Amino acid sequence: MSRMPGGDAARLQALSRVDPLLPDEAYWLVGFLEAEAHFYIQPNNGGANWICGVRLGIRDDDADVLLALWNRTALGRVRPVAARRTSRPQACWQIDSKIETARMASLLTDCPPVGRRRHEVKEWVAAVNLLADRRLGCSDHVWREVAVRAEQIRGLRKFAQHPARAAFEMDDALFLAWLGGFFTGEGCLMLDERRPRLAVHLRADDRPLLEALRARLGIGAIYDHPAYRTSAPASNWIVSSRADAQRACEILARAGLRGRKARQFAAWQVAVRACASVTDADAFASARDEFVKASEYVPSAVMPYTSRAVSRAQDAYCHALRTFAAETVGPLTCTAYSKAQRANPTWPSRSTIALNFGSWPEALDAAGLRHRAHARSAA
């Protein structure tokens, strides 16, 4: 795949167009990253050097969450990931350029994660800082230091028999913001035929994070589960009593859930209120139906990704390609686009699009439409 048009100058220009994150926005993002992100340090260019990055993948009917973060931060790119085996298609937000990872490292230094992930992030930030100021190459000593950080992260991902303590040191407003991001990624809302419940399921060596959550909120209970087959031991924080569910409902309403979790919560909180009234069985049944509907997978007809667009012109070209995709059945070929353009004279020509991105497949990739390319072009 060719390099992103514009390089570092375009990235800096994009970053200059966004305002710094407000404290509550930063803590929401850190909570979401703590729940869902994968921080990596890996060899690059056939082992000639190293690259640091962060990758965050969620089900593609929640892509609007990632796109909102991408638009607010101007970091990285959002791209589609095809379904594998029994999984659903996903959206992936990936940040791996030196300039953008340095911006992310600064955020994570000011607002560090709380649980087990904070130790991985510390090593990752150190590696990013080693690479950030060396734009024209690194000495062997720096490469060795980065390799040590990569090995440290691999070790920290192994199950720890004696997990470190976790504590929330931010004030209530920032804690609520963190909780909104974390629960959007890791939380589980449940609504059976009798009562609403919620849970957070983590590896057992992240139990201190669950204990800190329970202590801060004063609700729920923690249960441990032994290892099963290839999985590590686990811990669950579960809120199940009516009184605790009502308290959780009040807290999550202020936490700022997003995406599918927010849609589920809209029905879940109605069910919580209905449970408080013994005679309101119809409202509970209706809320449960809405909850099931909000939980169902509903694929988007058009993949609204702007994974590699770095200028307003490229954003406009991507918009034209998505409009074309919505009106077209089958592969998105150059010939089909040219025919469609005759009826839409305001669209850019296929040559303009291809030249701007390097090729027609690259343009489709930038618009999040690589999966609609002709088989020969996609290859």
C-alpha positions as CSV (number, residue, x, y, z in Angstrom):
1,M,0.0,0.0,0.0
2,S,1.4,3.4,-0.9
3,R,2.1,6.1,1.7
4,M,-0.7,8.4,2.8
5,P,-0.7,11.5,0.6
6,G,0.9,14.6,2.2
7,G,2.9,12.8,4.8
8,D,3.9,14.6,8.1
9,A,2.9,18.0,6.7
10,A,-0.6,16.9,6.1
11,R,-0.8,15.2,9.5
12,L,0.4,18.4,11.3
13,Q,-2.1,20.4,9.3
14,A,-4.9,18.1,10.3
15,L,-3.8,18.2,14.0
16,S,-3.7,22.0,13.9
17,R,-7.3,22.2,12.9
18,V,-8.6,20.5,16.1
19,D,-8.7,22.0,19.5
20,P,-7.0,20.3,22.5
21,L,-9.2,17.8,24.2
22,L,-11.1,19.1,27.3
23,P,-10.3,17.2,30.5
24,D,-13.6,15.3,30.5
25,E,-13.1,14.4,26.8
26,A,-9.5,13.2,27.5
27,Y,-10.6,11.0,30.4
28,W,-13.5,9.5,28.4
29,L,-11.0,8.6,25.7
30,V,-8.6,7.1,28.2
31,G,-11.4,5.0,29.7
32,F,-12.4,3.7,26.3
33,L,-8.7,2.9,25.4
34,E,-8.3,1.1,28.7
35,A,-11.3,-1.1,27.8
36,E,-10.6,-1.8,24.1
37,A,-7.2,-0.6,22.9
38,H,-4.2,-2.7,21.9
39,F,-0.8,-0.9,22.3
40,Y,2.0,-2.5,20.3
41,I,5.7,-2.1,19.6
42,Q,6.8,-4.2,16.7
43,P,9.5,-4.6,14.0
44,N,8.9,-2.6,10.8
45,N,10.3,-2.7,7.3
46,G,11.4,-6.3,7.5
47,G,13.0,-5.8,10.9
48,A,15.1,-2.8,9.8
49,N,13.5,-0.6,12.5
50,W,10.6,-0.4,14.9
51,I,7.1,1.1,15.0
52,C,4.8,2.0,17.9
53,G,1.0,2.0,17.4
54,V,-2.4,1.7,19.0
55,R,-5.2,-0.3,17.5
56,L,-8.8,-0.3,18.6
57,G,-11.4,-2.5,17.0
58,I,-15.2,-2.7,17.7
59,R,-18.2,-4.1,15.9
60,D,-18.8,-2.1,12.8
61,D,-22.4,-1.0,13.7
62,D,-20.6,1.0,16.4
63,A,-18.3,2.6,13.9
64,D,-19.9,6.0,14.7
65,V,-18.1,6.0,18.0
66,L,-14.6,5.6,16.4
67,L,-15.4,8.1,13.6
68,A,-16.4,10.7,16.2
69,L,-13.1,10.1,18.1
70,W,-11.1,10.3,14.8
71,N,-12.9,13.5,13.8
72,R,-12.3,15.1,17.2
73,T,-8.6,14.1,17.6
74,A,-7.5,14.0,13.9
75,L,-5.4,11.0,14.9
76,G,-4.8,7.9,12.7
77,R,-7.4,6.4,10.4
78,V,-10.6,4.3,10.7
79,R,-10.9,1.3,8.4
80,P,-13.2,-1.7,7.9
81,V,-12.2,-5.2,8.9
82,A,-13.9,-8.1,7.3
83,A,-15.7,-10.7,9.5
84,R,-13.7,-13.8,10.5
85,R,-15.3,-17.1,11.3
86,T,-18.2,-16.4,13.6
87,S,-17.3,-12.7,14.3
88,R,-19.1,-9.7,12.9
89,P,-17.4,-7.2,10.6
90,Q,-15.4,-4.6,12.6
91,A,-14.3,-1.0,12.5
92,C,-10.6,-0.4,13.4
93,W,-9.1,2.8,14.6
94,Q,-5.4,2.7,14.1
95,I,-2.7,5.2,15.0
96,D,0.9,4.5,14.0
97,S,2.7,7.6,12.7
98,K,5.4,9.1,14.9
99,I,3.7,12.5,15.1
100,E,0.3,11.0,16.0
101,T,1.6,8.4,18.5
102,A,3.6,11.2,20.2
103,R,0.3,13.1,20.6
104,M,-1.4,10.0,22.1
105,A,1.6,9.4,24.4
106,S,1.3,13.0,25.7
107,L,-2.4,12.4,26.4
108,L,-1.7,9.1,28.2
109,T,1.0,10.7,30.3
110,D,-1.3,13.4,31.5
111,C,-4.3,11.0,32.0
112,P,-2.9,7.5,32.6
113,P,-5.0,4.4,32.7
114,V,-6.0,3.0,36.1
115,G,-5.9,-0.8,35.9
116,R,-3.4,-3.4,34.6
117,R,-3.2,-1.6,31.3
118,R,-1.3,1.3,32.8
119,H,1.9,-0.7,33.1
120,E,1.8,-1.6,29.3
121,V,1.0,2.0,28.5
122,K,4.1,3.2,30.5
123,E,6.4,1.1,28.4
124,W,4.6,2.1,25.2
125,V,5.0,5.8,26.0
126,A,8.7,5.3,26.7
127,A,9.2,3.7,23.3
128,V,7.2,6.4,21.6
129,N,9.3,9.1,23.2
130,L,12.5,7.3,22.2
131,L,11.4,7.4,18.5
132,A,9.6,10.7,18.4
133,D,12.6,13.0,18.3
134,R,14.6,11.0,15.8
135,R,13.0,11.8,12.5
136,L,16.1,10.9,10.4
137,G,17.0,7.6,11.9
138,C,18.0,6.0,15.2
139,S,21.2,4.6,16.6
140,D,21.6,0.9,17.4
141,H,21.4,1.9,21.1
142,V,17.9,3.4,20.6
143,W,16.7,0.3,18.6
144,R,17.9,-1.9,21.5
145,E,16.0,0.3,24.0
146,V,12.8,0.1,22.0
147,A,13.2,-3.7,21.7
148,V,13.5,-3.9,25.5
149,R,10.2,-2.0,25.8
150,A,8.6,-4.4,23.4
151,E,9.7,-7.4,25.4
152,Q,8.5,-5.7,28.6
153,I,5.0,-5.3,27.1
154,R,4.9,-8.9,26.0
155,G,5.8,-9.9,29.6
156,L,3.2,-7.6,31.1
157,R,0.5,-9.2,29.0
158,K,1.0,-12.5,30.7
159,F,-1.3,-13.4,33.6
160,A,0.0,-11.9,36.9
161,Q,-0.5,-14.0,40.1
162,H,-0.1,-10.9,42.3
163,P,-1.8,-7.9,40.6
164,A,-0.9,-4.4,41.6
165,R,-3.3,-2.1,43.3
166,A,-5.6,0.2,41.3
167,A,-7.0,3.6,42.5
168,F,-9.0,6.4,40.9
169,E,-7.2,9.7,41.8
170,M,-9.3,12.0,39.6
171,D,-12.3,14.1,40.9
172,D,-15.9,12.9,40.5
173,A,-16.5,14.7,37.1
174,L,-13.4,13.2,35.5
175,F,-14.1,9.8,37.1
176,L,-17.6,9.9,35.5
177,A,-16.0,10.7,32.1
178,W,-13.6,7.8,32.5
179,L,-16.4,5.5,33.4
180,G,-18.4,6.6,30.4
181,G,-15.6,5.6,28.0
182,F,-14.7,2.4,29.9
183,F,-18.3,1.1,30.2
184,T,-19.0,2.0,26.5
185,G,-16.2,-0.5,25.7
186,E,-16.2,-3.1,28.5
187,G,-19.5,-2.8,30.2
188,C,-22.4,-5.3,29.7
189,L,-26.0,-4.3,30.2
190,M,-28.4,-7.3,30.7
191,L,-32.2,-7.4,30.8
192,D,-33.8,-10.8,31.5
193,E,-37.5,-11.5,32.1
194,R,-37.3,-10.5,35.7
195,R,-34.8,-7.7,36.3
196,P,-32.1,-5.5,34.9
197,R,-28.4,-6.2,35.7
198,L,-25.0,-5.0,34.6
199,A,-21.6,-6.4,34.7
200,V,-17.9,-5.8,33.8
201,H,-15.9,-9.0,33.0
202,L,-12.1,-8.8,33.3
203,R,-9.1,-11.0,33.7
204,A,-8.6,-11.9,37.4
205,D,-5.3,-9.9,37.5
206,D,-7.5,-6.8,36.8
207,R,-9.6,-7.5,39.9
208,P,-8.0,-4.4,41.6
209,L,-9.7,-2.2,39.0
210,L,-13.1,-3.8,39.7
211,E,-12.5,-3.4,43.5
212,A,-11.7,0.3,42.9
213,L,-14.9,0.7,40.9
214,R,-17.0,-1.0,43.6
215,A,-15.4,1.2,46.3
216,R,-15.9,4.4,44.3
217,L,-19.5,3.7,43.4
218,G,-20.5,1.7,46.5
219,I,-22.6,-0.8,44.6
220,G,-22.4,-4.4,43.2
221,A,-20.3,-7.4,44.2
222,I,-17.2,-9.1,42.7
223,Y,-17.1,-12.8,41.8
224,D,-14.1,-14.8,40.7
225,H,-14.1,-17.6,38.1
226,P,-11.4,-20.2,37.6
227,A,-9.6,-20.6,34.3
228,Y,-11.5,-22.4,31.6
229,R,-9.7,-24.3,28.8
230,T,-7.2,-21.7,27.4
231,S,-8.6,-18.7,29.2
232,A,-7.1,-17.1,32.3
233,P,-9.0,-16.8,35.6
234,A,-11.6,-14.0,35.5
235,S,-13.4,-11.6,37.8
236,N,-16.9,-10.2,37.4
237,W,-18.3,-7.0,38.9
238,I,-22.0,-7.5,38.9
239,V,-24.8,-5.1,39.9
240,S,-28.1,-7.0,40.3
241,S,-30.2,-5.8,43.2
242,R,-33.0,-3.3,42.5
243,A,-31.5,-0.6,44.7
244,D,-28.0,-1.0,43.1
245,A,-29.5,-1.0,39.6
246,Q,-31.3,2.3,40.3
247,R,-28.0,3.8,41.6
248,A,-26.1,2.5,38.6
249,C,-28.8,4.0,36.3
250,E,-28.3,7.5,37.9
251,I,-24.5,7.2,37.5
252,L,-24.5,5.9,33.9
253,A,-27.0,8.6,32.8
254,R,-24.3,11.2,33.7
255,A,-21.3,9.2,32.4
256,G,-21.9,9.7,28.7
257,L,-22.3,6.3,27.1
258,R,-22.0,6.3,23.3
259,G,-22.9,4.1,20.4
260,R,-24.8,0.9,20.8
261,K,-24.2,0.9,24.6
262,A,-26.1,4.3,24.7
263,R,-28.9,2.8,22.7
264,Q,-29.1,-0.2,25.0
265,F,-29.0,2.0,28.1
266,A,-32.0,4.1,26.9
267,A,-34.2,1.0,27.1
268,W,-32.4,-0.4,30.2
269,Q,-33.1,2.7,32.3
270,V,-36.8,2.5,31.4
271,A,-36.8,-1.1,32.7
272,V,-35.0,0.0,35.9
273,R,-37.8,2.5,36.6
274,A,-40.5,0.0,35.7
275,C,-39.0,-2.5,38.2
276,A,-39.4,0.1,41.0
277,S,-43.2,-0.1,40.3
278,V,-44.6,-3.6,40.9
279,T,-47.7,-2.7,38.7
280,D,-45.7,-1.5,35.7
281,A,-45.2,-4.9,34.0
282,D,-46.2,-3.6,30.6
283,A,-43.6,-0.9,30.6
284,F,-40.9,-3.4,31.6
285,A,-41.9,-5.8,28.8
286,S,-41.9,-2.9,26.3
287,A,-38.5,-1.8,27.5
288,R,-37.2,-5.3,27.2
289,D,-38.3,-5.5,23.5
290,E,-36.6,-2.2,22.8
291,F,-33.4,-3.5,24.6
292,V,-33.4,-6.6,22.4
293,K,-33.8,-4.4,19.3
294,A,-30.9,-2.1,20.4
295,S,-28.7,-5.1,20.9
296,E,-29.2,-6.6,17.5
297,Y,-26.5,-6.3,14.8
298,V,-27.7,-3.9,12.1
299,P,-25.0,-3.6,9.3
300,S,-24.6,-0.2,7.7
301,A,-25.6,0.0,4.0
302,V,-22.6,2.3,3.4
303,M,-19.4,2.1,5.2
304,P,-18.8,5.7,6.4
305,Y,-15.0,5.5,6.8
306,T,-12.5,8.2,6.1
307,S,-9.5,6.1,6.9
308,R,-6.8,7.9,4.9
309,A,-8.2,11.2,3.8
310,V,-6.0,14.0,4.9
311,S,-7.4,17.1,3.3
312,R,-10.8,18.7,2.6
313,A,-10.5,17.8,-1.1
314,Q,-9.9,14.2,-0.3
315,D,-12.8,14.2,2.2
316,A,-15.0,15.5,-0.7
317,Y,-13.7,12.7,-3.0
318,C,-14.4,10.1,-0.3
319,H,-17.9,11.5,0.1
320,A,-18.5,11.2,-3.7
321,L,-17.3,7.6,-3.6
322,R,-19.6,6.7,-0.7
323,T,-22.5,8.2,-2.5
324,F,-21.6,6.2,-5.6
325,A,-21.4,3.1,-3.5
326,A,-24.8,3.6,-2.0
327,E,-26.3,3.8,-5.5
328,T,-24.4,0.9,-7.0
329,V,-24.8,-2.8,-6.8
330,G,-21.7,-5.0,-7.2
331,P,-18.0,-4.1,-7.5
332,L,-17.1,-0.4,-7.5
333,T,-15.1,-0.3,-10.8
334,C,-13.7,2.8,-12.6
335,T,-16.1,2.1,-15.5
336,A,-19.1,1.9,-13.3
337,Y,-18.1,5.2,-11.7
338,S,-17.6,7.0,-15.0
339,K,-21.1,5.9,-16.1
340,A,-22.6,7.2,-12.8
341,Q,-20.7,10.4,-13.0
342,R,-22.4,11.4,-16.3
343,A,-25.6,11.7,-14.2
344,N,-23.8,13.5,-11.4
345,P,-21.6,16.1,-13.1
346,T,-20.6,17.7,-9.7
347,W,-18.6,14.5,-8.9
348,P,-14.8,14.6,-9.5
349,S,-13.6,12.5,-12.5
350,R,-12.2,9.0,-11.8
351,S,-8.8,10.2,-13.0
352,T,-8.8,13.0,-10.5
353,I,-9.6,10.7,-7.7
354,A,-7.1,8.0,-8.7
355,L,-4.3,10.5,-9.2
356,N,-5.0,12.1,-5.8
357,F,-4.8,8.9,-3.8
358,G,-2.3,7.1,-6.0
359,S,-4.7,4.5,-7.6
360,W,-8.3,3.6,-7.7
361,P,-8.0,0.8,-5.1
362,E,-6.2,3.3,-2.8
363,A,-9.1,5.7,-3.2
364,L,-11.6,3.0,-2.3
365,D,-9.5,2.1,0.7
366,A,-9.5,5.8,1.8
367,A,-13.3,5.9,1.6
368,G,-13.6,2.6,3.6
369,L,-14.8,0.8,0.5
370,R,-11.9,-1.6,-0.3
371,H,-14.3,-4.5,0.4
372,R,-16.4,-3.3,-2.6
373,A,-13.5,-3.3,-5.0
374,H,-13.3,-5.7,-8.0
375,A,-11.5,-8.9,-6.9
376,R,-8.6,-8.3,-9.3
377,S,-8.2,-4.7,-8.1
378,A,-8.5,-5.6,-4.5
379,A,-5.7,-8.1,-4.9
